[in-house]
C-alpha cells in the first residue's frame, strides 16, 4: 500500500503544487470580490479543497490521454501511466474518486454553482484531446483553469433555482470578463511550459502555442501578460477596487518583466523555471484584492 500510495501521489503531481496554485489564486480573488471581502470559511475551504481535487483529477485524465505521446518526451517519459506503473483503469478510477469528492464539496453551495461545475468538468475533459486538433490548445486550458471565477461569483451571490436564468442572475458580466482576462495569463504561462517541450512536440506531431507562435513566442508571452494585467486592473477598478489592488497588479507586472529575462533565450531550464514561478504572480494579484477589500 505505501508503494501504491506513492505512485498515486506521483500521478496527481502532489510534489508540484504550482499546478493547483495557478487555479487557486484567480478563483480566490474572484471569491473575495464577489463577497466584497472575506467570504467565510465554508466557501474558502470549498474552493481551496475543490481546486486541489479537480487539478489532481485532471492530471489523471491528462496522463491517460497523453500516455502514447508522453513516452517520447524526456520530461514526461517516467509518468506512472506512461511507464506502466499505474494502469489506465487504475488512473481513471483515481481521477473519478477525486472528481466525485470535488463534486461533493460543490453540492454544499447552491444550484447555479452546481450547474457551472458540470460545464467546468466538461471543459476539463476536453482539453487533453484539444492538443491533437487545436493550434492553440492553451486557450482551451485557459477556459478550464479560469472557470473558478464565475463559480466563485455564483457561490457568493447565487440563488436557489435550477436554471440558466439563475446562473445569469448570479454571475455578472464582470465575472465573465475576468474569466476572459485570466485566459491571457494562462496563455502566457502555458506557452512558457510548451516552450520547454517544443522540440519533442514537433517530433511527435503535438500542437502547442509555442509551435504555432514560432519565433514570436517570447513577444506573444509578454503580450499575454500585458493583456492580463491591464484588463484585470481596469476590471478591478470598475468593480470598486483601489490603490492597494493596483499595487498588487504592479507587483505582478514586475514578476512578468523578470520572466522575460528567463525565457528570452528560450532555454528549457529558463522556460520551466518561469512556468513554475508563475503562481507567485497570481498570488500578488490575490493579495492586492484581499488587502484592498480588507482595509476599507
C-alpha positions as CSV (number, residue, x, y, z in Angstrom):
1,X,0.0,0.0,0.0
2,X,2.7,2.6,0.7
3,X,4.2,1.9,-2.7
4,X,0.8,2.3,-4.4
5,X,0.1,5.5,-2.5
6,X,3.5,6.9,-3.6
7,X,2.5,6.1,-7.2
8,X,-0.9,7.8,-6.8
9,X,0.7,10.9,-5.3
10,X,3.1,11.0,-8.3
11,X,0.2,10.6,-10.6
12,X,-1.6,13.7,-9.2
13,X,1.7,15.7,-9.0
14,X,1.4,16.1,-5.3
15,X,5.0,17.2,-5.0
16,X,4.3,20.0,-7.5
17,X,1.7,22.3,-6.0
18,X,2.4,25.1,-8.6
19,X,-0.3,23.5,-10.8
20,X,-3.2,23.9,-8.4
21,X,-1.9,27.2,-7.1
22,X,-2.3,28.6,-10.7
23,X,-6.0,27.7,-10.5
24,X,-6.5,28.8,-6.9
25,X,-5.4,32.4,-6.9
26,X,-7.8,33.8,-9.6
27,X,-10.6,31.8,-8.0
28,X,-10.0,33.2,-4.6
29,X,-9.5,36.7,-6.0
30,X,-12.9,36.4,-7.6
31,X,-14.5,34.9,-4.5
32,X,-13.2,37.9,-2.4
33,X,-14.5,40.4,-5.0
34,X,-17.9,38.6,-5.2
35,X,-18.3,38.6,-1.4
36,X,-16.9,42.1,-1.0
37,X,-14.3,40.8,1.4
38,X,-13.6,37.6,3.3
39,X,-16.3,35.1,2.0
40,X,-16.3,32.9,5.2
41,X,-14.5,29.7,6.0
42,X,-17.1,27.4,4.3
43,X,-16.7,28.9,0.8
44,X,-12.9,29.4,1.2
45,X,-12.5,25.7,2.1
46,X,-14.8,24.6,-0.7
47,X,-12.7,26.4,-3.3
48,X,-9.3,25.5,-1.9
49,X,-10.0,21.8,-1.5
50,X,-12.1,21.7,-4.7
51,X,-9.2,23.2,-6.7
52,X,-6.7,20.7,-5.3
53,X,-9.0,17.8,-6.0
54,X,-10.0,18.9,-9.5
55,X,-6.5,19.6,-10.6
56,X,-5.4,16.2,-9.3
57,X,-8.3,14.5,-11.2
58,X,-7.3,16.5,-14.3
59,X,-3.8,15.1,-14.1
60,X,-5.2,11.6,-14.1
61,X,-7.2,12.2,-17.3
62,X,-4.4,14.1,-18.9
63,X,-1.9,11.3,-18.3
64,X,-4.2,8.7,-19.7
65,X,-5.0,10.8,-22.8
66,X,-1.3,11.6,-23.4
67,X,0.3,8.3,-22.5
68,X,1.3,7.4,-26.1
69,X,2.8,10.9,-26.6
70,X,4.5,11.2,-23.2
71,X,6.8,8.3,-23.7
72,X,8.5,10.3,-26.5
73,X,9.1,13.4,-24.3
74,X,12.0,13.4,-21.9
75,X,10.2,15.3,-19.2
76,X,7.2,13.1,-19.1
77,X,8.5,9.6,-20.1
78,X,8.5,8.4,-16.5
79,X,5.0,9.4,-15.5
80,X,3.2,6.5,-13.8
81,X,0.7,5.7,-16.6
82,X,3.2,6.2,-19.4
83,X,5.8,3.9,-17.7
84,X,3.1,1.3,-16.9
85,X,3.4,1.5,-13.1
86,X,-0.3,2.6,-13.0
87,X,-2.8,1.1,-15.4
88,X,-5.2,3.2,-17.4
89,X,-8.2,1.8,-15.5
90,X,-6.5,2.5,-12.2
91,X,-5.7,6.1,-13.1
92,X,-9.2,6.8,-14.3
93,X,-10.6,5.3,-11.1
94,X,-8.4,7.5,-9.0
95,X,-9.4,10.5,-11.1
96,X,-13.1,9.6,-10.8
97,X,-12.9,9.4,-7.0
98,X,-11.1,12.8,-6.8
99,X,-13.7,14.4,-9.1
100,X,-16.6,12.9,-7.1
101,X,-15.0,14.3,-3.9
102,X,-14.8,17.7,-5.5
103,X,-18.4,17.5,-6.6
104,X,-19.5,16.6,-3.1
105,X,-17.9,19.9,-2.0
106,X,-19.8,21.8,-4.7
107,X,-23.1,20.2,-3.5
108,X,-22.7,22.2,-0.3
109,X,-23.0,25.5,-2.2
110,X,-26.1,26.3,-4.4
111,X,-27.8,25.2,-7.6
112,X,-26.3,27.8,-10.0
113,X,-22.8,26.8,-8.8
114,X,-23.5,23.1,-9.2
115,X,-24.7,23.7,-12.8
116,X,-21.5,25.7,-13.6
117,X,-19.4,22.9,-12.1
118,X,-20.8,20.5,-14.7
119,X,-19.7,22.8,-17.5
120,X,-16.3,23.2,-15.9
121,X,-15.9,19.4,-15.8
122,X,-16.8,19.1,-19.5
123,X,-14.1,21.7,-20.5
124,X,-11.5,19.9,-18.3
125,X,-12.2,16.6,-20.0
126,X,-12.0,18.1,-23.5
127,X,-8.6,19.8,-23.0
128,X,-6.3,16.8,-23.2
129,X,-7.7,15.9,-26.6
130,X,-7.7,19.5,-27.9
131,X,-3.9,19.2,-28.3
132,X,-4.5,16.9,-31.3
133,X,-6.6,19.3,-33.3
134,X,-6.4,22.9,-32.0
135,X,-3.3,25.1,-32.9
136,X,-3.6,27.0,-29.6
137,X,-4.8,24.3,-27.1
138,X,-3.7,26.6,-24.3
139,X,-6.8,28.6,-25.0
140,X,-9.0,25.6,-24.1
141,X,-6.9,25.1,-20.9
142,X,-7.4,28.8,-20.1
143,X,-11.1,28.3,-20.0
144,X,-10.8,25.3,-17.8
145,X,-8.3,27.0,-15.5
146,X,-10.5,30.1,-15.3
147,X,-13.9,28.6,-14.6
148,X,-13.4,29.0,-10.9
149,X,-14.1,32.8,-11.4
150,X,-17.8,32.6,-12.4
151,X,-18.2,29.7,-10.0
152,X,-16.9,32.0,-7.2
153,X,-19.4,34.7,-8.1
154,X,-22.2,32.2,-8.2
155,X,-21.3,30.6,-4.9
156,X,-21.1,34.0,-3.2
157,X,-24.2,35.6,-4.9
158,X,-26.2,32.7,-6.4
159,X,-29.8,31.8,-5.6
160,X,-31.7,28.6,-5.2
161,X,-33.2,28.0,-8.7
162,X,-32.0,25.2,-11.0
163,X,-32.0,27.2,-14.2
164,X,-29.7,29.1,-16.6
165,X,-31.6,32.2,-15.7
166,X,-30.4,31.8,-12.1
167,X,-26.9,31.3,-13.4
168,X,-27.2,34.5,-15.4
169,X,-28.5,36.4,-12.4
170,X,-25.7,35.1,-10.1
171,X,-22.8,35.7,-12.5
172,X,-22.5,39.4,-13.7
173,X,-20.8,40.3,-16.9
174,X,-17.7,41.4,-15.0
175,X,-17.1,37.8,-13.8
176,X,-17.1,36.5,-17.4
177,X,-14.8,39.4,-18.4
178,X,-12.4,38.4,-15.6
179,X,-12.5,34.9,-17.0
180,X,-11.5,36.1,-20.4
181,X,-8.8,38.3,-18.8
182,X,-7.4,35.4,-16.9
183,X,-7.3,33.4,-20.1
184,X,-4.4,35.6,-21.2
185,X,-2.4,34.7,-18.1
186,X,-3.0,31.0,-18.8
187,X,-1.8,31.6,-22.4
188,X,1.3,33.3,-21.0
189,X,2.4,30.7,-18.5
190,X,1.4,27.6,-20.5
191,X,3.2,28.9,-23.6
192,X,6.3,29.1,-21.4
193,X,5.6,25.5,-20.4
194,X,5.1,24.4,-24.0
195,X,8.4,26.1,-24.9
196,X,10.2,23.5,-22.7
197,X,8.9,20.6,-24.8
198,X,8.9,22.3,-28.2
199,X,11.5,20.0,-29.9
200,X,9.8,16.9,-28.6
201,X,6.3,18.1,-29.6
202,X,7.5,18.9,-33.1
203,X,8.9,15.4,-33.5
204,X,5.7,13.6,-32.3
205,X,3.2,16.0,-34.1
206,X,1.7,17.6,-31.0
207,X,0.0,21.0,-31.4
208,X,1.0,23.8,-28.9
209,X,1.0,27.5,-28.7
210,X,4.9,27.5,-28.7
211,X,4.9,25.8,-32.0
212,X,2.1,27.9,-33.5
213,X,3.7,31.2,-32.5
214,X,7.2,30.1,-33.6
215,X,9.8,32.9,-33.4
216,X,7.2,35.3,-32.0
217,X,6.7,33.1,-28.9
218,X,8.6,35.4,-26.4
219,X,6.9,38.5,-27.7
220,X,3.5,36.8,-27.5
221,X,4.1,35.7,-23.9
222,X,4.8,39.2,-22.9
223,X,1.8,40.4,-24.8
224,X,-0.4,37.9,-23.0
225,X,1.0,39.1,-19.6
226,X,0.3,42.7,-20.5
227,X,-3.3,41.9,-21.7
228,X,-4.0,40.0,-18.5
229,X,-2.6,42.7,-16.1
230,X,-4.1,45.7,-17.9
231,X,-7.6,44.1,-18.2
232,X,-7.6,42.9,-14.6
233,X,-6.5,46.4,-13.5
234,X,-9.4,48.0,-15.5
235,X,-12.0,45.5,-14.4
236,X,-10.8,45.7,-10.8
237,X,-11.2,49.5,-10.8
238,X,-14.7,49.1,-12.4
239,X,-15.6,46.8,-9.5
240,X,-14.5,49.4,-7.0
241,X,-11.0,48.2,-6.1
242,X,-8.5,50.9,-5.2
243,X,-4.8,51.7,-4.8
244,X,-3.8,48.7,-2.8
245,X,-5.2,46.4,-5.6
246,X,-3.2,48.3,-8.2
247,X,0.0,47.8,-6.1
248,X,-0.7,44.1,-6.4
249,X,-1.0,44.4,-10.1
250,X,2.3,46.4,-10.1
251,X,4.0,43.6,-8.2
252,X,2.7,41.0,-10.7
253,X,3.9,43.2,-13.6
254,X,7.4,43.3,-12.0
255,X,7.4,39.5,-12.0
256,X,6.3,39.3,-15.6
257,X,9.3,41.5,-16.5
258,X,11.5,39.1,-14.6
259,X,10.0,36.2,-16.6
260,X,11.0,37.8,-19.8
261,X,14.6,37.7,-18.6
262,X,14.2,33.9,-18.0
263,X,12.6,33.0,-21.3
264,X,14.2,35.3,-23.8
265,X,17.0,32.8,-24.6
266,X,14.3,30.0,-24.9
267,X,16.4,27.6,-22.8
268,X,14.5,24.7,-21.3
269,X,15.6,25.4,-17.8
270,X,14.7,29.1,-18.1
271,X,11.2,28.5,-19.5
272,X,10.4,25.8,-17.0
273,X,11.6,28.0,-14.1
274,X,9.4,30.8,-15.4
275,X,6.4,28.5,-15.6
276,X,6.9,27.1,-12.1
277,X,7.2,30.5,-10.5
278,X,4.0,31.9,-12.1
279,X,1.8,31.1,-9.1
280,X,3.6,34.0,-7.3
281,X,2.3,36.4,-10.0
282,X,-1.2,35.2,-9.3
283,X,-0.6,35.4,-5.6
284,X,0.4,39.1,-5.9
285,X,-2.9,39.9,-7.6
286,X,-4.9,38.0,-5.0
287,X,-3.1,39.7,-2.1
288,X,-3.8,43.1,-3.7
289,X,-7.5,42.2,-4.0
290,X,-7.8,40.8,-0.4
291,X,-5.9,43.7,1.2
292,X,-7.7,46.3,-0.7
293,X,-11.1,44.9,0.4
294,X,-9.9,44.2,3.9
295,X,-8.5,47.7,4.6
296,X,-11.7,49.5,3.6
